[in-house]
């Protein structure tokens, strides 16, 4: 898999997607650190273009987070 990422990073038009995959993996690996006690109630949706979608398991629980 590392060889595939190296090939994709070499291609300038695909480098953006590799960077987003790296960021997504970092977020997933640090999920508990980022969200603390809320981590068990939240799920990773996607990360695209600087936007992180976070999904709640409880459909009745809706909250907006602004940064």
C-alpha positions as CSV (number, residue, x, y, z in Angstrom):
1,X,0.0,0.0,0.0
2,X,2.9,2.4,0.7
3,X,4.2,1.9,-2.8
4,X,0.8,2.9,-4.2
5,X,0.7,6.1,-2.1
6,X,4.2,6.9,-3.3
7,X,3.1,6.6,-6.9
8,X,0.0,8.6,-6.3
9,X,2.0,11.4,-4.5
10,X,4.3,11.5,-7.5
11,X,1.4,12.4,-9.7
12,X,0.5,16.1,-9.0
13,X,-3.1,15.8,-10.0
14,X,-3.7,12.9,-7.6
15,X,-1.5,14.2,-4.7
16,X,-4.5,16.1,-3.3
17,X,-6.5,12.8,-2.8
18,X,-3.5,11.1,-1.1
19,X,-3.2,14.1,1.4
20,X,-7.0,13.8,2.2
21,X,-6.6,10.1,2.8
22,X,-3.7,10.8,5.2
23,X,-5.7,13.4,7.0
24,X,-8.7,11.0,7.2
25,X,-6.5,8.2,8.7
26,X,-5.0,10.6,11.2
27,X,-8.5,11.7,12.4
28,X,-9.7,8.1,12.6
29,X,-6.6,7.0,14.6
30,X,-7.0,9.9,17.1
31,X,-10.8,9.9,17.3
32,X,-10.9,9.4,21.1
33,X,-8.3,12.1,21.6
34,X,-10.2,14.6,19.4
35,X,-13.7,14.1,20.8
36,X,-13.0,12.7,24.3
37,X,-16.2,11.3,26.0
38,X,-18.3,12.1,22.9
39,X,-16.2,9.7,20.7
40,X,-18.3,6.7,21.6
41,X,-21.5,8.5,20.4
42,X,-20.0,9.9,17.2
43,X,-18.9,8.3,13.9
44,X,-16.5,9.4,11.2
45,X,-18.4,10.3,8.1
46,X,-15.8,11.6,5.7
47,X,-13.1,14.2,5.2
48,X,-13.1,16.1,1.9
49,X,-11.9,19.5,0.9
50,X,-11.2,20.6,4.5
51,X,-14.7,19.5,5.7
52,X,-15.1,16.8,8.3
53,X,-18.5,15.1,8.5
54,X,-19.3,13.7,11.9
55,X,-22.3,11.5,12.3
56,X,-24.2,10.8,15.5
57,X,-25.6,7.4,16.3
58,X,-28.7,8.8,17.9
59,X,-30.9,10.4,15.2
60,X,-32.6,12.6,17.8
61,X,-29.3,14.2,18.9
62,X,-28.4,17.1,16.6
63,X,-25.7,19.6,17.5
64,X,-23.8,22.1,15.5
65,X,-20.1,22.7,16.1
66,X,-18.5,25.8,14.7
67,X,-14.8,26.6,14.5
